[in-house]
Amino acid sequence: MMSEQQARDLLRLVSDTITSATRDNDITYSLDQDNPTWAILLFSNQPGAQIAADRIKTNFAKNLQRSTSLNALEILLVVGIASWDADKMQSPYDFMNTGIKETEYDVAR
């Protein structure tokens, strides 16, 4: 269980990590406040997206260790990567849901 302050600190930490680890033309969205979920629209191919995901996870782990209010908690950042598929996706919601589903396959390191 986290205190309200710790929850705010975690939201800020994730947001700051994503902002610092992505390029200026990448677009970040907050999708769910209750179950903190972000999406990042990357203008990249699959290997580039994997590099960005790895960079975000690495920076998050470093920033988490520096956080005095969060470093004693077990917190995992889960990442999923999806690419637009016009044959299978009809709307942005299909794209978003595919990305969220991909988080089920992220393996904690």
Helices and strands as residue ranges (DSSP letters): H 4-21, E 27-32, E 37-41, H 46-66, H 92-102, G 103-105
